[in-house]
Amino acid sequence: MRRLFGLCLLFIATVLPWSEVDAAGVTLSFSPNQGQYLTDSTFDVSLVLNTNGQAINALEVYVSYPADKLQIVSPTTGNSFISIWIAGPSYSNSDGTATFSGGLPTPGITTSAGIISTVKFRAKASGRAVVTYQTKSKILANDVSGTSLPITFGQAVINISNAPPAGPIVSSTSHEDPGKWYADRTFLASWEAVGSEYSYLFDQFPTTTPDETAETTTTAITEAIQEDGQWYFHIRARKNEVWGATTHFVLRVDTTPPAKFTIQADTLAIRSGERGIFSFVTTDSGSGVDYYEVRVMNQSGDSSEATTFIEATSPYQLPQPYQ
């Protein structure tokens, strides 16, 4: 109270004690006065003054908020009509209170939507949080007596919901690269812990969302894939009773070998004593043919003289020793 008296001495010639007189009231409100936010998100709320047609030149405003639901990140004064602050806006996140004390020289200000300060809040926990003005707040008229004007107080109602968890980051030791095909129908997967329980499913559609029935509380599974093809592992987590986003992990399974095929020899070249040339081709209905490997043995079948399997293309010409 004494601090505000000191500020008023700058603006009026004669200062009388705080007094409530028969004067039109002012209105303190918040903008926005309601909102829906997620936990850990931040949002701005402005303290707004409507002087209802009369000039004011000083104020001391007290704000309360539930400290278990909200915390102030920072109050800002850049867009405030207050030009002289007794002390910068102050706040206590442990008490859930904030104070704004300041004013401006004569002739003061007449405004229908003057911003005192814009406060950035962080949503701490789910539930309903009501931001209010304390009744000890004061607004002074710009007159010779520093009239304390009646105030109508508004409030801001903030509804906070738990933020849904992000989709888990999935990795696999059995099907590590989603771009490759694997001849293994046992899928081993693990994921980071982002929730308390998880819903998942396998299918052959890339964007399926699992239902809201938990299959596991662990962070790893072993699953048998029933048939070859391109499959998707879909998983989502639940945290604080809220289901989150879905992760889609692709795995490609092909356990069926390529179709049998016949090797065609260029008999004319062989009869003429040239190096033999062989042609071959096959198909694979699953992953397709990646490459061929050949192995050359002498006529006797002596394994000691056989080469190892090497990658080759068709047509394939025998190496020099086998011409």
C-alpha positions, 0 to 999 in steps of 0.5 A: 500500500505504501509503495502505491502511495509513493507512485501516486505522488508523481501524478497528482498534486494532493494525495488523500488516503485510499477511499471508496467514493461514489464512482463508476467501477472498472473491470478486470478480466483475463484474455482468453478467459477460458482454454483447453490445454495439454500438460507440459504445454505453455499458453499466454493469458493477458490481464485486461482492464476496462476503465468504463470511460474514466481515466485511471493512473495507478494500479496494484493488482494481485492474481492467484492461480492453483500452484499444483496445476499451473506455473508462471514461466514469465510475465511480460510488460512489452505490450502493457499500458503501464509506463512506470513500474514500482517493481517489475511484475513478481510471482511465486510458483510455490504460493500461486500468486503474482503482483503487478504494481505501476501507473502512468503520468497524468492524464492517465489512460481511458481504455476498454481493453488495456493490457496490464501484462501478458503472463505465460503459464505452463500446464503442470497437471491435469484438471480444472485451474481457475485464475482469479484476481484477489479482492485486495487489488486497487485501481486509482482514478486520475483525480486529485484524491486518488480515488480507489475505484470499485472493481468487477473481477473476472476469472479465467477457467483453464481445463488441462488434459494429460498429453498423449504419449508419443509413438514408441521408437521401435527397433528389431534385432531380427528384422533390423532394416525395414527395407530388406527382406528376411527369411525369418518368421520370428519377429523380435522387437523392443521399444522405448518406455513411453507409457505404462501399457501398450496396444499392438497388432500385426497386419498388412496395412500401413496406417492401422491404429491399434485399439485401446485394449492393452496387450502388454506392459513390457517393452519387448515382444517375440511374435511368429509371422504366419506367412510371407509378405510385407507386414506392419507392426503397429504399436501405441502407448497409454500414459496417465489414462491417455492413449498416444500416437501410433508407430508403424514398423515395416518388416518384410518376410520371404522364406520361400526360395526362388522357383526351380530353373534349368541352366542352358549351355552354349553347346556349340561354343563348348564343342569348338573348344571355347570357354563354356557359356551358360544362361539361367533365369528364374523368378521369385513371387515374394521378394524377387531375385536379388542376385545369382551365385555360381560354383564351378567343379571339374567333371570328376566332381572332385571337391578339392578342385571346386571353386567357392560360390561367387556372385554372377550374372547370366550369361555366365562364361566359365573361367579359363581353367575350365574351357 
